[in-house]
Structures are given as C-alpha cells and as structure tokens.
Amino acid sequence: MDRRLTTTDVPAKFLGAVFLTGRIPWRVAPEDPRVSYGLYVPPNKYSTKYTADATEEQKQDTSKDDRLPLVVWVHGTGRDTSALTTDLAAFAEANNCAVLAPFFPANMDGPHDLDAYKMLRSKTLKSDKVLLAILDEVAIIWPGITTEKVYLGGFSGGGQFAHRFLYLYPERLAAVGVGAPGRATLLDDTQAWPNGIQDVDTIFGRTVDRAAIAKVAIQIAVGGNDNKIHGGPEFWVWLREMRAKEAAAKKKAREAKGEVIEDKPADKEAATLPTSFSSRLDSVKELHELWKNDGIESTFTVVPGFAHDNTGVRPHILEFLKSRLEADVKR
C-alpha cells in the first residue's frame, strides 16, 4: 500500500487544496471497505505544528497539547449524515474541535438488515473494530487531532451504538451522549448480548468494567413526547415471526444439500428482538435508573415538545458535549 499523505507533508496554506481541512471527502474505512467516514476539520483551527510548516522548535515543544479534540457522531437507522456539513461543521468551528461521522450502509448482513452496526458485532460486521481502525487512521493522517479519547454522540440507532461502545471501550471516551436508543443493552450478567452483557468476553474478548464506565461523562437525551412504540407491538411480533420463518427456510435448504446443521434456535436474530414493549422515553428512564444503581451517574435530559426527532434532540446532546469539551480544556 502507498504511504498515506498526512498533514505533516503539506504546507498549511495547501491543506484545503488537498482536502485535508474543511469538509473532508468520504473515505473508505480501513477495517471494512463497505463502511466510509466523513470528517470536518476547521481550517483555521488546525495547528501549523502538524504541517510541513512546523519549525523545529514547535516539533520539540511538548509543554501543551494543541491538538483538536474529536467529536464522533453516529447516524441513526435512516442513515442521514447531512448534519456533517451543517450543524456539526458549525459546532466544530465554534468549539475548536474536529467532527467525524462514520457511515454504515444498510443491508450489510442481508437484504433486510438495518441494524447490524448498532449491535457492534454481527454476521459480517465488526462495527466497533471499524470505528477503532478509523480512529487509528485519523491519528496518522491528522496528527493534530486527538484520537486516544473522543467525545461520542448518536441518536436512535446511533444512541444504541454509543452506549454499547461505552460498555466495551470506556477508556476511549471522554464523554458520551446517548440519544433515544430504541433498544437498550442492560448491564445484566444473566442475559446474552445485545440484551445483556453475559457473553461479551466470548463475543468481544473484553470484559465490562463498571468502574471505568462510571468515570466517563454520560448523558441520556430523549424527546418528552417520544412515548410511542416504534411500529407498535404487532410490528415486532410480525418481524420476529418473519425472521424465524426465513431462518427456518434457510436451514431446510442447507439440510437438503446435506449440510450438517447445529441444533440451535431457528433464528438467533429473532431471539434478540423484544417480547415486551415500552416507549423510548420509558426505556431510557429505566436505563438511567439502572445505571445509577450500578454507581454510574448520567445526565438525563428530556426535551419538551419533541417526539423521536433527531433535529430536536441532537442540539441538546451537542450542548452536553460542548460543556465537557470546555471542562476538559480548563483542566
């Protein structure tokens, strides 16, 4: 592979011309080429210390960390990433940080897949590893951006990703804003992932460290009117039955070919779908309380007048992340 062009190779005045500052074109994720990521780097905030213009004195100066903090925003099920060029870019400019947005396409695990990235691990996708590899690449190409600890936010499906990533990689997070996840993973050692954390060591090769999670600044945000069940209870019953039928048909076809089929539930995916129902507002209230019982404090933000609305809730998550950025700068 050819060596990557980094900001240290380019004079500061040419960084925009080679698309290494400003709105960075979507890039292929190094861990999985099906995934891409976008980035916004404020042109006038990126330190010349990390460009070809850096003096020897600048290179040797380790008295302060003048790198840009990094905010990571994960999209929801609808895959709307337009905010990267609007309010997220404005947020980066106003708060002296860079913003990164990974893009996980639908149907990665099959023709009906919308959710693989939210679970962090699926049949064909390791979305946690994908994000970690993206951060590693950003550290190389943009050494003037901090990637060891990031500020993570997401709404709906992005909120699902965010709180699960928090469970597994708290050491990589300075703060996390969890926006209205439709299905939450509980810190329950008796339930399998993604309902609980019973088998995370087998799936991820990691353990859940509650004490480390408690050290992260956490917000849960939800619309005050987000009190309806997505699709209604009948939808989830139908979806569970449909997935089970599809799995049974695939199993029958494989058996007809003489393949040895393990004796296991017909549809593992269907087993992860809810069998009891509550609204997002109710479920995040429960999550907030359960975390508190585990010694994990979180800021609970209810946004009045909004239902399941990204445009209504995201500003409150960004305000929380802004407060954490400011607090960390003052340390």
C-alpha positions as CSV (number, residue, x, y, z in Angstrom):
1,M,0.0,0.0,0.0
2,D,1.2,3.5,-0.8
3,R,2.1,5.7,2.1
4,R,-0.8,7.9,3.2
5,L,-0.5,11.6,2.7
6,T,-0.6,13.3,6.1
7,T,-0.9,16.9,7.1
8,T,2.8,16.9,8.1
9,D,3.6,16.5,4.3
10,V,1.7,19.6,3.3
11,P,2.3,23.3,3.9
12,A,-0.6,24.8,5.9
13,K,-1.8,27.0,3.1
14,F,-2.3,24.0,0.9
15,L,-4.2,21.7,3.3
16,G,-7.6,22.8,2.0
17,A,-6.4,22.3,-1.6
18,V,-5.6,18.6,-0.9
19,F,-8.9,18.2,1.1
20,L,-7.2,17.7,4.5
21,T,-9.0,20.6,6.2
22,G,-12.6,21.7,5.9
23,R,-15.1,19.2,4.8
24,I,-13.1,16.0,4.1
25,P,-14.5,13.8,1.2
26,W,-15.9,10.5,2.4
27,R,-13.1,8.0,2.9
28,V,-13.1,4.2,2.8
29,A,-12.8,2.7,6.3
30,P,-9.6,0.8,6.6
31,E,-11.1,-2.1,8.5
32,D,-14.1,-2.7,6.2
33,P,-14.4,-1.1,2.7
34,R,-18.1,-1.3,2.8
35,V,-18.0,1.4,5.5
36,S,-16.9,5.0,5.0
37,Y,-16.3,8.0,7.1
38,G,-16.5,11.8,6.8
39,L,-14.6,14.4,8.7
40,Y,-14.8,18.1,9.3
41,V,-11.5,19.8,10.3
42,P,-11.8,23.6,11.0
43,P,-9.3,25.1,8.5
44,N,-8.2,28.0,10.8
45,K,-8.0,25.9,14.0
46,Y,-5.6,23.1,12.9
47,S,-2.2,23.8,14.3
48,T,0.7,24.5,12.0
49,K,2.8,22.4,14.4
50,Y,1.3,19.4,12.5
51,T,2.0,20.6,9.0
52,A,5.1,20.9,6.7
53,D,5.5,24.5,8.0
54,A,6.3,23.3,11.6
55,T,9.5,24.7,13.0
56,E,12.0,22.5,14.9
57,E,11.1,24.5,18.0
58,Q,7.4,23.6,17.5
59,K,8.1,20.0,16.9
60,Q,10.1,19.8,20.1
61,D,7.6,21.7,22.3
62,T,5.7,19.2,24.4
63,S,4.6,21.8,27.0
64,K,1.0,21.8,25.8
65,D,-1.4,19.6,23.8
66,D,-2.6,21.9,21.0
67,R,-4.3,19.1,19.1
68,L,-8.0,19.4,18.2
69,P,-10.4,17.3,20.3
70,L,-12.5,14.9,18.2
71,V,-16.3,14.5,18.4
72,V,-17.7,11.4,16.7
73,W,-21.4,11.4,15.7
74,V,-23.1,8.1,14.7
75,H,-26.1,8.2,12.4
76,G,-29.5,6.6,13.1
77,T,-31.3,3.9,11.1
78,G,-32.2,6.4,8.4
79,R,-28.5,7.0,7.6
80,D,-28.8,10.8,7.4
81,T,-25.3,12.3,7.5
82,S,-26.2,15.7,6.2
83,A,-25.5,17.3,9.5
84,L,-21.8,16.9,8.9
85,T,-21.9,19.8,6.5
86,T,-24.4,21.9,8.6
87,D,-24.7,21.9,12.4
88,L,-21.9,19.5,13.1
89,A,-19.5,21.6,11.0
90,A,-20.7,24.8,12.7
91,F,-20.2,23.0,16.1
92,A,-16.6,22.2,15.1
93,E,-15.9,25.8,14.1
94,A,-17.5,27.2,17.2
95,N,-15.8,24.8,19.7
96,N,-12.3,24.3,18.3
97,C,-12.7,20.6,17.6
98,A,-12.9,18.2,14.7
99,V,-16.0,16.1,13.9
100,L,-16.1,12.6,12.5
101,A,-19.1,10.7,11.1
102,P,-18.9,7.0,10.2
103,F,-21.3,5.7,7.6
104,F,-22.6,2.2,7.9
105,P,-24.8,1.2,4.9
106,A,-28.0,-0.8,5.3
107,N,-28.2,-4.4,4.1
108,M,-24.6,-5.3,5.1
109,D,-25.8,-8.5,6.7
110,G,-28.5,-9.3,4.1
111,P,-31.5,-7.8,2.2
112,H,-33.4,-6.8,5.3
113,D,-30.6,-5.6,7.5
114,L,-30.9,-2.2,9.1
115,D,-29.3,-2.9,12.4
116,A,-26.0,-4.7,12.2
117,Y,-23.9,-1.7,13.1
118,K,-25.9,-0.9,16.2
119,M,-25.0,-4.3,17.8
120,L,-21.2,-3.8,17.3
121,R,-20.9,-7.4,16.1
122,S,-23.0,-9.2,13.6
123,K,-22.6,-12.0,11.0
124,T,-20.4,-9.9,8.7
125,L,-19.6,-6.6,10.5
126,K,-17.5,-5.6,13.5
127,S,-18.6,-2.0,13.8
128,D,-16.6,-1.5,17.0
129,K,-13.4,-2.5,15.3
130,V,-14.3,-0.4,12.3
131,L,-14.5,2.7,14.4
132,L,-11.3,1.9,16.2
133,A,-9.5,1.4,12.9
134,I,-10.9,4.7,11.6
135,L,-9.5,6.5,14.7
136,D,-6.1,4.9,14.2
137,E,-6.1,6.2,10.6
138,V,-7.2,9.7,11.6
139,A,-4.3,9.7,14.1
140,I,-1.8,9.0,11.3
141,I,-3.2,11.4,8.7
142,W,-4.2,14.2,11.1
143,P,-1.7,14.0,14.0
144,G,-3.1,17.4,15.1
145,I,-6.4,15.7,16.1
146,T,-6.7,13.8,19.4
147,T,-8.0,10.3,19.0
148,E,-7.0,8.5,22.2
149,K,-10.2,9.7,23.9
150,V,-13.1,11.0,21.9
151,Y,-16.5,12.6,22.5
152,L,-19.1,10.3,21.2
153,G,-22.7,11.0,20.4
154,G,-25.6,9.4,18.5
155,F,-29.4,9.5,18.2
156,S,-31.7,6.5,17.9
157,G,-29.7,3.8,16.2
158,G,-26.6,5.9,16.9
159,G,-27.6,6.0,20.5
160,Q,-27.7,2.2,20.5
161,F,-24.2,2.2,19.1
162,A,-23.0,4.8,21.5
163,H,-24.0,3.2,24.8
164,R,-22.8,-0.3,23.7
165,F,-19.4,1.2,22.6
166,L,-19.3,2.8,26.1
167,Y,-19.7,-0.5,27.8
168,L,-16.8,-2.1,25.9
169,Y,-14.4,0.8,25.4
170,P,-14.9,3.4,28.2
171,E,-11.1,4.1,28.2
172,R,-11.5,5.6,24.7
173,L,-14.3,8.0,25.7
174,A,-14.1,11.5,27.3
175,A,-17.8,11.8,27.2
176,V,-20.8,10.2,25.5
177,G,-24.3,11.5,24.6
178,V,-26.9,8.7,24.2
179,G,-29.9,9.9,22.2
180,A,-33.2,7.9,22.5
181,P,-32.0,4.4,21.7
182,G,-34.9,2.2,20.6
183,R,-33.4,-0.9,22.2
184,A,-31.0,-0.6,25.1
185,T,-28.5,-3.1,26.4
186,L,-28.7,-3.5,30.1
187,L,-25.7,-4.2,32.4
188,D,-27.3,-7.6,33.1
189,D,-25.0,-10.5,33.5
190,T,-27.8,-13.0,33.1
191,Q,-28.8,-12.0,29.5
192,A,-26.9,-12.6,26.3
193,W,-25.7,-9.7,24.1
194,P,-27.3,-7.4,23.0
195,N,-30.0,-7.6,25.6
196,G,-27.4,-8.0,28.4
197,I,-23.6,-8.5,28.8
198,Q,-23.4,-12.2,29.8
199,D,-21.3,-13.3,26.9
200,V,-19.3,-10.2,26.0
201,D,-16.0,-11.9,26.8
202,T,-16.8,-14.6,24.2
203,I,-18.0,-12.2,21.6
204,F,-15.6,-9.3,22.0
205,G,-12.7,-10.8,24.1
206,R,-13.3,-8.0,26.6
207,T,-15.0,-7.6,29.9
208,V,-17.3,-4.8,31.0
209,D,-15.7,-2.6,33.7
210,R,-18.4,-0.8,35.5
211,A,-15.9,1.3,37.4
212,A,-14.3,2.5,34.2
213,I,-17.8,3.3,32.7
214,A,-18.6,5.4,35.8
215,K,-15.6,7.6,35.0
216,V,-17.0,8.7,31.7
217,A,-19.2,11.8,31.5
218,I,-22.6,10.4,30.2
219,Q,-25.8,12.0,29.0
220,I,-29.1,10.3,28.1
221,A,-31.3,12.6,26.0
222,V,-34.9,11.9,24.7
223,G,-37.9,13.8,23.4
224,G,-40.6,14.4,26.0
225,N,-43.2,13.1,23.5
226,D,-41.1,10.0,22.5
227,N,-43.7,7.8,24.2
228,K,-44.8,5.6,21.3
229,I,-43.6,2.1,20.4
230,H,-41.9,2.1,17.0
231,G,-44.2,0.3,14.7
232,G,-46.4,-0.8,17.6
233,P,-46.3,-4.2,19.4
234,E,-47.9,-6.0,16.4
235,F,-45.0,-4.9,14.2
236,W,-42.4,-6.6,16.5
237,V,-44.5,-9.8,16.7
238,W,-44.6,-9.9,12.9
239,L,-40.9,-9.1,12.5
240,R,-39.9,-11.9,14.9
241,E,-42.1,-14.4,13.1
242,M,-40.9,-13.3,9.6
243,R,-37.2,-13.6,10.6
244,A,-37.8,-17.0,12.2
245,K,-39.6,-18.3,9.1
246,E,-36.7,-17.0,6.9
247,A,-34.1,-18.7,9.1
248,A,-36.1,-22.0,9.1
249,A,-36.3,-21.9,5.3
250,K,-32.6,-21.3,5.0
251,K,-31.9,-24.2,7.4
252,K,-34.2,-26.5,5.4
253,A,-32.4,-25.6,2.2
254,R,-29.0,-26.3,3.7
255,E,-30.2,-29.6,5.1
256,A,-31.4,-30.6,1.7
257,K,-27.9,-30.1,0.4
258,G,-26.6,-32.5,3.1
259,E,-25.0,-29.8,5.3
260,V,-24.8,-30.5,9.0
261,I,-26.9,-28.0,10.9
262,E,-26.2,-27.3,14.5
263,D,-29.1,-27.9,16.9
264,K,-29.8,-24.3,17.9
265,P,-32.7,-21.8,17.9
266,A,-34.1,-21.4,14.4
267,D,-33.4,-17.7,14.4
268,K,-30.9,-16.2,16.8
269,E,-31.6,-12.7,15.5
270,A,-35.3,-13.1,16.3
271,A,-34.4,-14.1,19.8
272,T,-32.8,-10.7,20.3
273,L,-36.0,-8.8,19.4
274,P,-38.2,-7.5,22.2
275,T,-41.0,-9.6,23.5
276,S,-42.2,-6.9,25.9
277,F,-42.6,-3.3,25.0
278,S,-42.1,0.2,26.3
279,S,-41.6,3.6,24.7
280,R,-38.1,5.0,24.2
281,L,-38.9,7.6,26.9
282,D,-39.8,4.8,29.4
283,S,-36.9,2.6,28.5
284,V,-34.2,5.3,28.8
285,K,-35.7,6.3,32.2
286,E,-35.2,2.7,33.2
287,L,-31.7,2.7,31.8
288,H,-30.8,5.9,33.7
289,E,-32.1,4.4,37.0
290,L,-30.4,1.0,36.5
291,W,-27.1,2.7,35.7
292,K,-27.5,4.8,38.9
293,N,-27.9,1.6,40.9
294,D,-24.6,0.4,39.4
295,G,-22.9,3.6,40.5
296,I,-22.9,5.1,37.0
297,E,-24.2,8.6,37.0
298,S,-25.7,10.2,33.9
299,T,-27.2,13.5,33.0
300,F,-30.8,12.8,32.0
301,T,-32.2,15.3,29.5
302,V,-35.9,15.3,28.4
303,V,-36.5,17.7,25.6
304,P,-40.1,19.0,25.8
305,G,-42.3,19.3,22.7
306,F,-40.4,16.7,20.7
307,A,-41.1,13.0,19.9
308,H,-38.5,10.8,18.2
309,D,-36.8,13.8,16.4
310,N,-33.1,14.0,15.8
311,T,-33.2,17.7,15.0
312,G,-34.9,18.4,18.3
313,V,-32.6,16.2,20.5
314,R,-29.2,16.5,18.8
315,P,-28.7,20.2,19.8
316,H,-29.0,19.1,23.5
317,I,-26.5,16.3,23.1
318,L,-24.1,18.7,21.3
319,E,-24.6,21.2,24.2
320,F,-23.7,18.5,26.7
321,L,-20.6,17.5,24.6
322,K,-19.7,21.2,24.4
323,S,-19.8,21.5,28.2
324,R,-17.5,18.5,28.5
325,L,-15.1,20.0,25.9
326,E,-14.9,23.2,27.8
327,A,-14.4,21.4,31.2
328,D,-11.6,19.4,29.8
329,V,-9.9,22.4,28.3
330,K,-9.8,24.1,31.7
331,R,-8.2,21.1,33.4
